[in-house]
Structures are given as structure tokens and as C-alpha cells.
């Protein structure tokens, strides 16, 4: 199999002559013939078939011909479909040409590729009707909203009607591919993502979201969800906000947020840092448009964010979503917002975020924002809003981190010091905790756990 995959013809030929098992497969039922066909090694494919290699399907339901078609290996498709060799049935050859057509839709879309899509769809349809008395008819799938309710062409006349309609050709490739491979086959995903991105570039966002949600569904069924699957949605939501003056589909947003929260929950002991950033982007984006939402939509969003905060997810360095939201060094990747963000911080604070949570070195969100070194006249109101929201929701201004610093001690610029001093109002509870620490009283046997934790916030020794 390795020699076939790597394209070593002489080695493959030698092994064939030595009587090696040509049909031995790996755990995915992939044979040497599958490997050679997928990697476009025509001479090796010919060597294997002439030496009696049996044509089987792998665990994904693909024959070597299917593999060649899906990888646009035309010379191998031509060899396998040569009717003088009789390697595959006529229906298998037809479906190979159909797969070939759909595979062109998953690569760079230009006029030549669009012409190839039609060319191979036409070739397949002509083969279906090569015997007018016994046409090989399709089992057409029912229409789906995901594919604009497109119904697959079943005659040459129907196919010719969409020859110059690019959108219809795209939809045709989706329903054809799904009919052949099945509704949850992982090979559906690249085309859905690519054409979805094409529609996003064309500002056809509804079509983009339909295809990407379909890809999300297929990925979930194959346990293949990745952070990029959510990040691409955040990028388009952000684009719609900045370029189209605001809103994006609420139902799409909620599907994405629910899925990424579920993904975070299922990760258990894995690093959540990158995933939390994407969640933060989604929260900031929705926070910016909350004013446009209905009362019921606002309630639904707030309930979901409260549910998210209840898990107290943290990055590898112990930062919560609120830490990230008020940190000027939080990376922005595909979105155009800057951090700290008062809209996102308020949405988190109002829905259960712990304003006194500490990271690995004892910093609360108030410590983090205090360190901002870009506290200028332009963003002073943003900083003041965040500091005010934190303190008014019981963030402790006298909590010390592992270096024994309060938020005020951490302030880098005078503007931030002024903001913090303007909000500084020590509660009697905080004064008492600091007094207990200052007098070095033995309090652990006399206070509840909640009060013990509270006192510890005010002491570097007990952290």
C-alpha cells in the first residue's frame, strides 16, 4: 500500500510479481488501489488492476473510481470508465462523472470550472439515456431549504435549462453529491464551506449561512467540529455589523452560540483558550446589536450567556471571558472590534460573570483593565464605563494579586488612576477583611467558607 500511495511503480510491480496480497486493507478498508487512485498514480492503478486487484468500497463507501473522481484525477477516471475494460458498472461510471462534476465546485470557482461542472453533469446524463428504451433514472431527493429547494435535474432538457445559471449549478452539485454519498458523508463538507464562502464574498449572506449550517450539521454527525467552524460565522456576523449597519439572522447566531458552548462543555480537560476567544467574539458582536433585538430575543440571549457563565470556563492562564473582554491585549483575529469592550463586559456582568474571579496570578478583571496603557481621552469613557460596571456589581477595588498589588497599584497611566480613584469607595466589609489581615488574626476556624474566601482576596499570603 505504501509503494502505491507514494507512486513507486517498480516496487509495486515487484511486489505484485512476488505474490503479495493486493487486496489487503487498513482499518478504514482502504486498499492499495484506493491509495493509488486518490494520489493520481495511473501506471500503478493499471499495474494493480492487471495483476488482479479486487475493486472494493472503503469504510466511507468509496470505490477507487469514486476516490479518483473526488480528487479530480481525470486520467484515472478515464481509465476506470473505459467500457472495453468493464471494471465498473454503467451506473458506477455515471455516478463517477457526477462526482467529478460536483468536485469542480469545491475548488476555485472560475468560468472554466463552472464549464467543467456542466460538462460532466451532461456526460453523466447522456449516459443515463444512452438506451432511450431503458434509461437509468435517478432517485431524486426531496427539496431542501438548505439548497434553495432545488430539485435535481432528471432529464437532458432540465439540465440544459440551468447551463448558464451559476447558482442553480451550485445547488445541483449539492443535491447530486448528497444523493450519491449520503446525507451525512464527510465529503459533503468542503463544497458546502467553499461555496458558502463564495456567497459570503458576494454578500449573499442568507445562502452562505444555509450552506455553513448544513456543513455544521454534517461535521457534528461525524464528530469533526473545530474552532474554525465557529470563527468563520463570527467573521461574517462582524462583517454584516460593520458593512450593513447592524443586524444579522438571530436564529443563525443562536445555533452557532449553542453549538460552541456545547463543544466547550464536551472538551472537558482540553485547552479551551482559542474556543473561549471565539465565544467572546460572538458575545461582543451580539452585545453591539442588543438594542435591535425583541424582548424575547434578549431574554433568550441572556439565558444562554448566563448558562455559559455558570460553567466558569477559563483559558490556560486562568482568564475568564470577563478577563478577556476587558484586556487590551486580547487578540481580535477576524473581527474589527477592539478590547476592552464595555458592551461585551456589561452583557457578561449582567448575566452571571464573576467580577472577582482571579486568573493564575491572582488578577481580577479590575486588575486587568487597570493595566491598560492606552487610556486616552478618546477611550476614557469606555474605560470608565467598564470600571464603573465592575465596581457597581461588587468588584473589590482592594483585592490583591500574587504580587500584592491592588488594581490601583497596577494602573499604568494617570488617566486610569484618576478613573479608579473616582470609583474608590471601600465597603465596611472590605475594610474589615483588610483589618483582619493586617492584625494577622486567626480567622479560619471562626468564619464560613464564603467569608474565608472573601478575606483571602485581600491577602497575598493566603492566595
Buried (B, 14 or more C-beta within 10 A) or exposed (E): BEBBBBBBBEBBBEBBEEEBEBBEBEEEBBBBBBBBBBBBBBEBBBBBBEBEBEBBEBEBEBBBBBBBBBBBBBEBBEBBBEEEEEBBEBEBBBBBBBBBBBBBBBEEBEEEBBEBBBBBBBBBBEBBEEEEEEBBEBEEBEBBEBBBEBBBBBBEEEBEEBBEEEBBBBBBBBBBBBBBBBEEBBBBBBBBBBBBBBBBEEEBBEBBBBBBBBBBBBBBEEEEBEBEBBBBBBBBBBBBBBEEEEEBBBEBBBBBBEBBBEBBEEEEEEEBBBBBBBBBBBBBBBBBBBEEBEEEBBEBBBEBBBBBBEEEBBBEEBBBBBBBBBBBEBEBEBBEBEBBBBBBBBBBBBBBBBBBBBBEEBBBBBBBBBBBEBBEEEBBEBBBBBBBBBBEBEBBBBBBBEEEBBBBBBBEBEBBBBBBEEBEEEEEEBEBBBEBBEEEEEBEEEEEEEBBEBBBBBBBEBE
